[in-house]
Each structure stands twice: as C-alpha cells, then as structure tokens.
Amino acid sequence: MPRRRALLCAWIIEHDPPEHPGKYVARFATTHPTIYVMLADRLAELQAMLPPGLARSPRQPVDPPEIVEIWFSKQARRRIW
C-alpha cells in the first residue's frame, strides 16, 4: 500500500524582493515556491486578493527578511496518495 503524505499549500507574502522592488508579492507555494504570484503596492491590497479559507501565520525570526507573513490553507492537512 502506498504511503500517504500531507499536501501543504500556502501564499508567502514578501515585501521589496529584488525582482519586484517596492512591491508586495504573494507567491503560491506547495513544497516549493511556484510561478504563481500576485503583486500590489500595499499589503492590505494584496491580502484582499488572497483566496478565502486561509489562516495567517506571522513572520518568524528564522524567515528571510523580505517575508512579511504566510497564509496557509485551513485544510492544509488534506491527504493525497
């Protein structure tokens, strides 16, 4: 029987990354960042663009300095084969 593993999905919000100076960027990530991004001038604008059903996690001391917050799916424990 194959092992099941949890699928983790999140939007990682950064401010002022090198490829988008002065902008807030939300990057969709599973186990790694993907090509899917959203851009905004203000954090509130970007937060309003996020899909419903997410839970905010504040920036942690170990996060890179450009990370502002991370939004995880409330169903992050969904199982896949």
mmCIF file as gemmi writes it, N, C-alpha and C atoms, coordinates in Angstrom:
data_model
loop_
_atom_site.group_PDB
_atom_site.id
_atom_site.type_symbol
_atom_site.label_atom_id
_atom_site.label_alt_id
_atom_site.label_comp_id
_atom_site.label_asym_id
_atom_site.label_entity_id
_atom_site.label_seq_id
_atom_site.pdbx_PDB_ins_code
_atom_site.Cartn_x
_atom_site.Cartn_y
_atom_site.Cartn_z
_atom_site.occupancy
_atom_site.B_iso_or_equiv
_atom_site.pdbx_formal_charge
_atom_site.auth_seq_id
_atom_site.auth_asym_id
_atom_site.pdbx_PDB_model_num
ATOM 1 N N . MET Axp A 1 ? 0.84 -1.18 0 1 0 ? 1 A 1
ATOM 2 C CA . MET Axp A 1 ? 0 0 0 1 0 ? 1 A 1
ATOM 3 C C . MET Axp A 1 ? 0.891 1.251 0 1 0 ? 1 A 1
ATOM 4 N N . PRO Axp A 2 ? 0.624 2.202 -0.884 1 0 ? 2 A 1
ATOM 5 C CA . PRO Axp A 2 ? 1.456 3.42 -0.923 1 0 ? 2 A 1
ATOM 6 C C . PRO Axp A 2 ? 1.253 4.266 0.332 1 0 ? 2 A 1
ATOM 7 N N . ARG Axp A 3 ? 2.294 4.976 0.701 1 0 ? 3 A 1
ATOM 8 C CA . ARG Axp A 3 ? 2.203 5.898 1.834 1 0 ? 3 A 1
ATOM 9 C C . ARG Axp A 3 ? 1.484 7.163 1.417 1 0 ? 3 A 1
ATOM 10 N N . ARG Axp A 4 ? 0.706 7.692 2.333 1 0 ? 4 A 1
ATOM 11 C CA . ARG Axp A 4 ? 0.049 8.977 2.082 1 0 ? 4 A 1
ATOM 12 C C . ARG Axp A 4 ? 0.891 10.074 2.707 1 0 ? 4 A 1
ATOM 13 N N . ARG Axp A 5 ? 0.852 11.246 2.099 1 0 ? 5 A 1
ATOM 14 C CA . ARG Axp A 5 ? 1.567 12.396 2.65 1 0 ? 5 A 1
ATOM 15 C C . ARG Axp A 5 ? 0.664 13.613 2.612 1 0 ? 5 A 1
ATOM 16 N N . ALA Axp A 6 ? 0.913 14.525 3.504 1 0 ? 6 A 1
ATOM 17 C CA . ALA Axp A 6 ? 0.104 15.748 3.578 1 0 ? 6 A 1
ATOM 18 C C . ALA Axp A 6 ? 0.522 16.714 2.479 1 0 ? 6 A 1
ATOM 19 N N . LEU Axp A 7 ? -0.439 17.386 1.893 1 0 ? 7 A 1
ATOM 20 C CA . LEU Axp A 7 ? -0.179 18.413 0.892 1 0 ? 7 A 1
ATOM 21 C C . LEU Axp A 7 ? -0.266 19.765 1.587 1 0 ? 7 A 1
ATOM 22 N N . LEU Axp A 8 ? 0.81 20.497 1.579 1 0 ? 8 A 1
ATOM 23 C CA . LEU Axp A 8 ? 0.846 21.802 2.224 1 0 ? 8 A 1
ATOM 24 C C . LEU Axp A 8 ? 0.807 22.882 1.149 1 0 ? 8 A 1
ATOM 25 N N . CYS Axp A 9 ? -0.165 23.769 1.239 1 0 ? 9 A 1
ATOM 26 C CA . CYS Axp A 9 ? -0.31 24.877 0.29 1 0 ? 9 A 1
ATOM 27 C C . CYS Axp A 9 ? -0.296 26.177 1.076 1 0 ? 9 A 1
ATOM 28 N N . ALA Axp A 10 ? 0.377 27.186 0.525 1 0 ? 10 A 1
ATOM 29 C CA . ALA Axp A 10 ? 0.468 28.465 1.226 1 0 ? 10 A 1
ATOM 30 C C . ALA Axp A 10 ? 0.725 29.591 0.233 1 0 ? 10 A 1
ATOM 31 N N . TRP Axp A 11 ? 0.387 30.806 0.668 1 0 ? 11 A 1
ATOM 32 C CA . TRP Axp A 11 ? 0.772 32.024 -0.032 1 0 ? 11 A 1
ATOM 33 C C . TRP Axp A 11 ? 1.804 32.719 0.851 1 0 ? 11 A 1
ATOM 34 N N . ILE Axp A 12 ? 2.991 32.916 0.329 1 0 ? 12 A 1
ATOM 35 C CA . ILE Axp A 12 ? 4.078 33.57 1.055 1 0 ? 12 A 1
ATOM 36 C C . ILE Axp A 12 ? 4.112 35.021 0.614 1 0 ? 12 A 1
ATOM 37 N N . ILE Axp A 13 ? 3.923 35.943 1.556 1 0 ? 13 A 1
ATOM 38 C CA . ILE Axp A 13 ? 3.919 37.373 1.22 1 0 ? 13 A 1
ATOM 39 C C . ILE Axp A 13 ? 5.272 37.98 1.559 1 0 ? 13 A 1
ATOM 40 N N . GLU Axp A 14 ? 5.851 38.629 0.556 1 0 ? 14 A 1
ATOM 41 C CA . GLU Axp A 14 ? 7.145 39.292 0.695 1 0 ? 14 A 1
ATOM 42 C C . GLU Axp A 14 ? 6.981 40.78 0.398 1 0 ? 14 A 1
ATOM 43 N N . HIS Axp A 15 ? 7.905 41.573 0.908 1 0 ? 15 A 1
ATOM 44 C CA . HIS Axp A 15 ? 7.943 42.989 0.568 1 0 ? 15 A 1
ATOM 45 C C . HIS Axp A 15 ? 9.306 43.314 -0.011 1 0 ? 15 A 1
ATOM 46 N N . ASP Axp A 16 ? 9.301 44.004 -1.14 1 0 ? 16 A 1
ATOM 47 C CA . ASP Axp A 16 ? 10.512 44.524 -1.768 1 0 ? 16 A 1
ATOM 48 C C . ASP Axp A 16 ? 11.509 43.441 -2.203 1 0 ? 16 A 1
ATOM 49 N N . PRO Axp A 17 ? 11.03 42.348 -2.847 1 0 ? 17 A 1
ATOM 50 C CA . PRO Axp A 17 ? 12 41.374 -3.348 1 0 ? 17 A 1
ATOM 51 C C . PRO Axp A 17 ? 12.773 41.965 -4.528 1 0 ? 17 A 1
ATOM 52 N N . PRO Axp A 18 ? 13.974 41.47 -4.809 1 0 ? 18 A 1
ATOM 53 C CA . PRO Axp A 18 ? 14.801 42.054 -5.877 1 0 ? 18 A 1
ATOM 54 C C . PRO Axp A 18 ? 14.115 42.132 -7.238 1 0 ? 18 A 1
ATOM 55 N N . GLU Axp A 19 ? 13.277 41.149 -7.556 1 0 ? 19 A 1
ATOM 56 C CA . GLU Axp A 19 ? 12.636 41.152 -8.879 1 0 ? 19 A 1
ATOM 57 C C . GLU Axp A 19 ? 11.407 42.057 -8.967 1 0 ? 19 A 1
ATOM 58 N N . HIS Axp A 20 ? 10.928 42.572 -7.82 1 0 ? 20 A 1
ATOM 59 C CA . HIS Axp A 20 ? 9.773 43.489 -7.793 1 0 ? 20 A 1
ATOM 60 C C . HIS Axp A 20 ? 10.014 44.561 -6.727 1 0 ? 20 A 1
ATOM 61 N N . PRO Axp A 21 ? 10.971 45.46 -6.938 1 0 ? 21 A 1
ATOM 62 C CA . PRO Axp A 21 ? 11.311 46.458 -5.918 1 0 ? 21 A 1
ATOM 63 C C . PRO Axp A 21 ? 10.117 47.326 -5.513 1 0 ? 21 A 1
ATOM 64 N N . GLY Axp A 22 ? 9.976 47.53 -4.202 1 0 ? 22 A 1
ATOM 65 C CA . GLY Axp A 22 ? 8.932 48.386 -3.674 1 0 ? 22 A 1
ATOM 66 C C . GLY Axp A 22 ? 7.544 47.781 -3.641 1 0 ? 22 A 1
ATOM 67 N N . LYS Axp A 23 ? 7.375 46.571 -4.129 1 0 ? 23 A 1
ATOM 68 C CA . LYS Axp A 23 ? 6.056 45.928 -4.208 1 0 ? 23 A 1
ATOM 69 C C . LYS Axp A 23 ? 5.895 44.873 -3.114 1 0 ? 23 A 1
ATOM 70 N N . TYR Axp A 24 ? 4.636 44.565 -2.84 1 0 ? 24 A 1
ATOM 71 C CA . TYR Axp A 24 ? 4.291 43.39 -2.046 1 0 ? 24 A 1
ATOM 72 C C . TYR Axp A 24 ? 3.987 42.274 -3.026 1 0 ? 24 A 1
ATOM 73 N N . VAL Axp A 25 ? 4.51 41.105 -2.753 1 0 ? 25 A 1
ATOM 74 C CA . VAL Axp A 25 ? 4.361 39.964 -3.644 1 0 ? 25 A 1
ATOM 75 C C . VAL Axp A 25 ? 3.83 38.778 -2.843 1 0 ? 25 A 1
ATOM 76 N N . ALA Axp A 26 ? 2.801 38.137 -3.356 1 0 ? 26 A 1
ATOM 77 C CA . ALA Axp A 26 ? 2.31 36.884 -2.776 1 0 ? 26 A 1
ATOM 78 C C . ALA Axp A 26 ? 2.687 35.77 -3.738 1 0 ? 26 A 1
ATOM 79 N N . ARG Axp A 27 ? 3.421 34.795 -3.246 1 0 ? 27 A 1
ATOM 80 C CA . ARG Axp A 27 ? 3.844 33.652 -4.058 1 0 ? 27 A 1
ATOM 81 C C . ARG Axp A 27 ? 3.122 32.406 -3.567 1 0 ? 27 A 1
ATOM 82 N N . PHE Axp A 28 ? 2.502 31.697 -4.502 1 0 ? 28 A 1
ATOM 83 C CA . PHE Axp A 28 ? 1.869 30.446 -4.144 1 0 ? 28 A 1
ATOM 84 C C . PHE Axp A 28 ? 2.95 29.385 -4.029 1 0 ? 28 A 1
ATOM 85 N N . ALA Axp A 29 ? 2.869 28.588 -2.981 1 0 ? 29 A 1
ATOM 86 C CA . ALA Axp A 29 ? 3.864 27.54 -2.762 1 0 ? 29 A 1
ATOM 87 C C . ALA Axp A 29 ? 3.195 26.258 -2.298 1 0 ? 29 A 1
ATOM 88 N N . THR Axp A 30 ? 3.745 25.156 -2.744 1 0 ? 30 A 1
ATOM 89 C CA . THR Axp A 30 ? 3.366 23.86 -2.191 1 0 ? 30 A 1
ATOM 90 C C . THR Axp A 30 ? 4.572 23.433 -1.368 1 0 ? 30 A 1
ATOM 91 N N . THR Axp A 31 ? 5.341 22.48 -1.827 1 0 ? 31 A 1
ATOM 92 C CA . THR Axp A 31 ? 6.573 22.168 -1.102 1 0 ? 31 A 1
ATOM 93 C C . THR Axp A 31 ? 7.693 23.125 -1.489 1 0 ? 31 A 1
ATOM 94 N N . HIS Axp A 32 ? 7.506 23.819 -2.627 1 0 ? 32 A 1
ATOM 95 C CA . HIS Axp A 32 ? 8.465 24.815 -3.113 1 0 ? 32 A 1
ATOM 96 C C . HIS Axp A 32 ? 7.67 25.971 -3.711 1 0 ? 32 A 1
ATOM 97 N N . PRO Axp A 33 ? 8.262 27.166 -3.774 1 0 ? 33 A 1
ATOM 98 C CA . PRO Axp A 33 ? 7.566 28.267 -4.456 1 0 ? 33 A 1
ATOM 99 C C . PRO Axp A 33 ? 7.25 27.899 -5.909 1 0 ? 33 A 1
ATOM 100 N N . THR Axp A 34 ? 6.173 28.439 -6.419 1 0 ? 34 A 1
ATOM 101 C CA . THR Axp A 34 ? 5.761 28.173 -7.799 1 0 ? 34 A 1
ATOM 102 C C . THR Axp A 34 ? 5.882 29.462 -8.617 1 0 ? 34 A 1
ATOM 103 N N . ILE Axp A 35 ? 5.441 29.402 -9.857 1 0 ? 35 A 1
ATOM 104 C CA . ILE Axp A 35 ? 5.491 30.581 -10.734 1 0 ? 35 A 1
ATOM 105 C C . ILE Axp A 35 ? 4.298 31.506 -10.514 1 0 ? 35 A 1
ATOM 106 N N . TYR Axp A 36 ? 3.353 31.108 -9.66 1 0 ? 36 A 1
ATOM 107 C CA . TYR Axp A 36 ? 2.132 31.888 -9.46 1 0 ? 36 A 1
ATOM 108 C C . TYR Axp A 36 ? 2.365 32.985 -8.426 1 0 ? 36 A 1
ATOM 109 N N . VAL Axp A 37 ? 2.195 34.238 -8.868 1 0 ? 37 A 1
ATOM 110 C CA . VAL Axp A 37 ? 2.404 35.383 -7.983 1 0 ? 37 A 1
ATOM 111 C C . VAL Axp A 37 ? 1.296 36.411 -8.172 1 0 ? 37 A 1
ATOM 112 N N . MET Axp A 38 ? 1.096 37.219 -7.136 1 0 ? 38 A 1
ATOM 113 C CA . MET Axp A 38 ? 0.215 38.388 -7.203 1 0 ? 38 A 1
ATOM 114 C C . MET Axp A 38 ? 1.034 39.564 -6.696 1 0 ? 38 A 1
ATOM 115 N N . LEU Axp A 39 ? 0.826 40.743 -7.282 1 0 ? 39 A 1
ATOM 116 C CA . LEU Axp A 39 ? 1.572 41.952 -6.916 1 0 ? 39 A 1
ATOM 117 C C . LEU Axp A 39 ? 0.619 43.049 -6.464 1 0 ? 39 A 1
ATOM 118 N N . ALA Axp A 40 ? 1.09 43.862 -5.52 1 0 ? 40 A 1
ATOM 119 C CA . ALA Axp A 40 ? 0.31 45.022 -5.07 1 0 ? 40 A 1
ATOM 120 C C . ALA Axp A 40 ? 1.258 46.067 -4.502 1 0 ? 40 A 1
ATOM 121 N N . ASP Axp A 41 ? 0.78 47.307 -4.424 1 0 ? 41 A 1
ATOM 122 C CA . ASP Axp A 41 ? 1.565 48.387 -3.84 1 0 ? 41 A 1
ATOM 123 C C . ASP Axp A 41 ? 1.482 48.401 -2.312 1 0 ? 41 A 1
ATOM 124 N N . ARG Axp A 42 ? 0.347 47.907 -1.779 1 0 ? 42 A 1
ATOM 125 C CA . ARG Axp A 42 ? 0.15 47.919 -0.317 1 0 ? 42 A 1
ATOM 126 C C . ARG Axp A 42 ? -0.202 46.521 0.177 1 0 ? 42 A 1
ATOM 127 N N . LEU Axp A 43 ? 0.178 46.235 1.397 1 0 ? 43 A 1
ATOM 128 C CA . LEU Axp A 43 ? -0.092 44.929 1.985 1 0 ? 43 A 1
ATOM 129 C C . LEU Axp A 43 ? -1.588 44.633 2.026 1 0 ? 43 A 1
ATOM 130 N N . ALA Axp A 44 ? -2.406 45.604 2.434 1 0 ? 44 A 1
ATOM 131 C CA . ALA Axp A 44 ? -3.857 45.391 2.522 1 0 ? 44 A 1
ATOM 132 C C . ALA Axp A 44 ? -4.453 45.024 1.164 1 0 ? 44 A 1
ATOM 133 N N . GLU Axp A 45 ? -3.955 45.63 0.094 1 0 ? 45 A 1
ATOM 134 C CA . GLU Axp A 45 ? -4.433 45.301 -1.255 1 0 ? 45 A 1
ATOM 135 C C . GLU Axp A 45 ? -4.16 43.841 -1.573 1 0 ? 45 A 1
ATOM 136 N N . LEU Axp A 46 ? -2.956 43.405 -1.251 1 0 ? 46 A 1
ATOM 137 C CA . LEU Axp A 46 ? -2.565 42.03 -1.548 1 0 ? 46 A 1
ATOM 138 C C . LEU Axp A 46 ? -3.362 41.046 -0.696 1 0 ? 46 A 1
ATOM 139 N N . GLN Axp A 47 ? -3.545 41.36 0.575 1 0 ? 47 A 1
ATOM 140 C CA . GLN Axp A 47 ? -4.328 40.484 1.443 1 0 ? 47 A 1
ATOM 141 C C . GLN Axp A 47 ? -5.752 40.33 0.915 1 0 ? 47 A 1
ATOM 142 N N . ALA Axp A 48 ? -6.318 41.396 0.365 1 0 ? 48 A 1
ATOM 143 C CA . ALA Axp A 48 ? -7.672 41.346 -0.19 1 0 ? 48 A 1
ATOM 144 C C . ALA Axp A 48 ? -7.76 40.456 -1.432 1 0 ? 48 A 1
ATOM 145 N N . MET Axp A 49 ? -6.653 40.242 -2.117 1 0 ? 49 A 1
ATOM 146 C CA . MET Axp A 49 ? -6.635 39.394 -3.311 1 0 ? 49 A 1
ATOM 147 C C . MET Axp A 49 ? -6.516 37.913 -2.988 1 0 ? 49 A 1
ATOM 148 N N . LEU Axp A 50 ? -6.114 37.578 -1.772 1 0 ? 50 A 1
ATOM 149 C CA . LEU Axp A 50 ? -5.925 36.178 -1.412 1 0 ? 50 A 1
ATOM 150 C C . LEU Axp A 50 ? -7.252 35.437 -1.423 1 0 ? 50 A 1
ATOM 151 N N . PRO Axp A 51 ? -7.218 34.155 -1.781 1 0 ? 51 A 1
ATOM 152 C CA . PRO Axp A 51 ? -8.469 33.387 -1.788 1 0 ? 51 A 1
ATOM 153 C C . PRO Axp A 51 ? -8.997 33.168 -0.367 1 0 ? 51 A 1
ATOM 154 N N . PRO Axp A 52 ? -10.294 32.924 -0.235 1 0 ? 52 A 1
ATOM 155 C CA . PRO Axp A 52 ? -10.863 32.668 1.088 1 0 ? 52 A 1
ATOM 156 C C . PRO Axp A 52 ? -10.384 31.322 1.636 1 0 ? 52 A 1
ATOM 157 N N . GLY Axp A 53 ? -10.545 31.13 2.931 1 0 ? 53 A 1
ATOM 158 C CA . GLY Axp A 53 ? -10.205 29.851 3.545 1 0 ? 53 A 1
ATOM 159 C C . GLY Axp A 53 ? -8.757 29.717 3.963 1 0 ? 53 A 1
ATOM 160 N N . LEU Axp A 54 ? -8.081 30.854 4.18 1 0 ? 54 A 1
ATOM 161 C CA . LEU Axp A 54 ? -6.684 30.83 4.592 1 0 ? 54 A 1
ATOM 162 C C . LEU Axp A 54 ? -6.532 31.311 6.026 1 0 ? 54 A 1
ATOM 163 N N . ALA Axp A 55 ? -5.478 30.863 6.673 1 0 ? 55 A 1
ATOM 164 C CA . ALA Axp A 55 ? -5.162 31.289 8.037 1 0 ? 55 A 1
ATOM 165 C C . ALA Axp A 55 ? -3.785 31.939 8.024 1 0 ? 55 A 1
ATOM 166 N N . ARG Axp A 56 ? -3.676 33.116 8.641 1 0 ? 56 A 1
ATOM 167 C CA . ARG Axp A 56 ? -2.432 33.894 8.637 1 0 ? 56 A 1
ATOM 168 C C . ARG Axp A 56 ? -1.448 33.377 9.687 1 0 ? 56 A 1
ATOM 169 N N . SER Axp A 57 ? -0.193 33.289 9.267 1 0 ? 57 A 1
ATOM 170 C CA . SER Axp A 57 ? 0.897 32.974 10.18 1 0 ? 57 A 1
ATOM 171 C C . SER Axp A 57 ? 1.87 34.155 10.124 1 0 ? 57 A 1
ATOM 172 N N . PRO Axp A 58 ? 2.164 34.786 11.25 1 0 ? 58 A 1
ATOM 173 C CA . PRO Axp A 58 ? 3.077 35.933 11.221 1 0 ? 58 A 1
ATOM 174 C C . PRO Axp A 58 ? 4.492 35.505 10.866 1 0 ? 58 A 1
ATOM 175 N N . ARG Axp A 59 ? 5.287 36.466 10.512 1 0 ? 59 A 1
ATOM 176 C CA . ARG Axp A 59 ? 6.699 36.238 10.193 1 0 ? 59 A 1
ATOM 177 C C . ARG Axp A 59 ? 7.403 35.642 11.407 1 0 ? 59 A 1
ATOM 178 N N . GLN Axp A 60 ? 8.242 34.65 11.143 1 0 ? 60 A 1
ATOM 179 C CA . GLN Axp A 60 ? 9.016 34 12.199 1 0 ? 60 A 1
ATOM 180 C C . GLN Axp A 60 ? 10.452 34.522 12.179 1 0 ? 60 A 1
ATOM 181 N N . PRO Axp A 61 ? 11.144 34.525 13.308 1 0 ? 61 A 1
ATOM 182 C CA . PRO Axp A 61 ? 12.523 35.04 13.352 1 0 ? 61 A 1
ATOM 183 C C . PRO Axp A 61 ? 13.479 34.341 12.376 1 0 ? 61 A 1
ATOM 184 N N . VAL Axp A 62 ? 13.193 33.093 12.021 1 0 ? 62 A 1
ATOM 185 C CA . VAL Axp A 62 ? 14.072 32.366 11.094 1 0 ? 62 A 1
ATOM 186 C C . VAL Axp A 62 ? 13.773 32.656 9.631 1 0 ? 62 A 1
ATOM 187 N N . ASP Axp A 63 ? 12.668 33.365 9.342 1 0 ? 63 A 1
ATOM 188 C CA . ASP Axp A 63 ? 12.308 33.683 7.96 1 0 ? 63 A 1
ATOM 189 C C . ASP Axp A 63 ? 13.271 34.701 7.367 1 0 ? 63 A 1
ATOM 190 N N . PRO Axp A 64 ? 13.484 34.625 6.042 1 0 ? 64 A 1
ATOM 191 C CA . PRO Axp A 64 ? 14.28 35.665 5.384 1 0 ? 64 A 1
ATOM 192 C C . PRO Axp A 64 ? 13.644 37.042 5.619 1 0 ? 64 A 1
ATOM 193 N N . PRO Axp A 65 ? 14.43 38.112 5.619 1 0 ? 65 A 1
ATOM 194 C CA . PRO Axp A 65 ? 13.915 39.446 5.966 1 0 ? 65 A 1
ATOM 195 C C . PRO Axp A 65 ? 12.802 39.961 5.053 1 0 ? 65 A 1
ATOM 196 N N . GLU Axp A 66 ? 12.735 39.521 3.812 1 0 ? 66 A 1
ATOM 197 C CA . GLU Axp A 66 ? 11.694 40.019 2.903 1 0 ? 66 A 1
ATOM 198 C C . GLU Axp A 66 ? 10.318 39.399 3.173 1 0 ? 66 A 1
ATOM 199 N N . ILE Axp A 67 ? 10.244 38.31 3.925 1 0 ? 67 A 1
ATOM 200 C CA . ILE Axp A 67 ? 8.958 37.68 4.214 1 0 ? 67 A 1
ATOM 201 C C . ILE Axp A 67 ? 8.209 38.484 5.268 1 0 ? 67 A 1
ATOM 202 N N . VAL Axp A 68 ? 6.946 38.8 4.96 1 0 ? 68 A 1
ATOM 203 C CA . VAL Axp A 68 ? 6.081 39.576 5.847 1 0 ? 68 A 1
ATOM 204 C C . VAL Axp A 68 ? 5.185 38.64 6.651 1 0 ? 68 A 1
ATOM 205 N N . GLU Axp A 69 ? 4.553 37.699 5.943 1 0 ? 69 A 1
ATOM 206 C CA . GLU Axp A 69 ? 3.651 36.742 6.575 1 0 ? 69 A 1
ATOM 207 C C . GLU Axp A 69 ? 3.406 35.597 5.6 1 0 ? 69 A 1
ATOM 208 N N . ILE Axp A 70 ? 2.812 34.527 6.115 1 0 ? 70 A 1
ATOM 209 C CA . ILE Axp A 70 ? 2.472 33.375 5.286 1 0 ? 70 A 1
ATOM 210 C C . ILE Axp A 70 ? 1.024 33.006 5.593 1 0 ? 70 A 1
ATOM 211 N N . TRP Axp A 71 ? 0.268 32.736 4.543 1 0 ? 71 A 1
ATOM 212 C CA . TRP Axp A 71 ? -1.13 32.344 4.676 1 0 ? 71 A 1
ATOM 213 C C . TRP Axp A 71 ? -1.261 30.889 4.242 1 0 ? 71 A 1
ATOM 214 N N . PHE Axp A 72 ? -1.683 30.034 5.175 1 0 ? 72 A 1
ATOM 215 C CA . PHE Axp A 72 ? -1.837 28.609 4.914 1 0 ? 72 A 1
ATOM 216 C C . PHE Axp A 72 ? -3.304 28.262 4.697 1 0 ? 72 A 1
ATOM 217 N N . SER Axp A 73 ? -3.517 27.221 3.916 1 0 ? 73 A 1
ATOM 218 C CA . SER Axp A 73 ? -4.863 26.692 3.759 1 0 ? 73 A 1
ATOM 219 C C . SER Axp A 73 ? -5.318 26.131 5.096 1 0 ? 73 A 1
ATOM 220 N N . LYS Axp A 74 ? -6.558 26.418 5.457 1 0 ? 74 A 1
ATOM 221 C CA . LYS Axp A 74 ? -7.096 25.861 6.695 1 0 ? 74 A 1
ATOM 222 C C . LYS Axp A 74 ? -7.268 24.352 6.572 1 0 ? 74 A 1
ATOM 223 N N . GLN Axp A 75 ? -7.228 23.848 5.339 1 0 ? 75 A 1
ATOM 224 C CA . GLN Axp A 75 ? -7.318 22.412 5.087 1 0 ? 75 A 1
ATOM 225 C C . GLN Axp A 75 ? -5.947 21.863 4.711 1 0 ? 75 A 1
ATOM 226 N N . ALA Axp A 76 ? -4.891 22.422 5.269 1 0 ? 76 A 1
ATOM 227 C CA . ALA Axp A 76 ? -3.528 22.032 4.902 1 0 ? 76 A 1
ATOM 228 C C . ALA Axp A 76 ? -3.229 20.574 5.199 1 0 ? 76 A 1
ATOM 229 N N . ARG Axp A 77 ? -4.026 19.955 5.983 1 0 ? 77 A 1
ATOM 230 C CA . ARG Axp A 77 ? -3.785 18.566 6.346 1 0 ? 77 A 1
ATOM 231 C C . ARG Axp A 77 ? -4.454 17.596 5.367 1 0 ? 77 A 1
ATOM 232 N N . ARG Axp A 78 ? -4.981 18.118 4.269 1 0 ? 78 A 1
ATOM 233 C CA . ARG Axp A 78 ? -5.602 17.26 3.273 1 0 ? 78 A 1
ATOM 234 C C . ARG Axp A 78 ? -4.643 16.153 2.851 1 0 ? 78 A 1
ATOM 235 N N . ARG Axp A 79 ? -5.107 14.963 2.674 1 0 ? 79 A 1
ATOM 236 C CA . ARG Axp A 79 ? -4.252 13.824 2.333 1 0 ? 79 A 1
ATOM 237 C C . ARG Axp A 79 ? -4.282 13.564 0.832 1 0 ? 79 A 1
ATOM 238 N N . ILE Axp A 80 ? -3.11 13.203 0.304 1 0 ? 80 A 1
ATOM 239 C CA . ILE Axp A 80 ? -3.027 12.793 -1.101 1 0 ? 80 A 1
ATOM 240 C C . ILE Axp A 80 ? -2.305 11.456 -1.143 1 0 ? 80 A 1
ATOM 241 N N . TRP Axp A 81 ? -2.428 10.755 -2.247 1 0 ? 81 A 1
ATOM 242 C CA . TRP Axp A 81 ? -1.724 9.476 -2.413 1 0 ? 81 A 1
ATOM 243 C C . TRP Axp A 81 ? -0.403 9.709 -3.06 1 0 ? 81 A 1
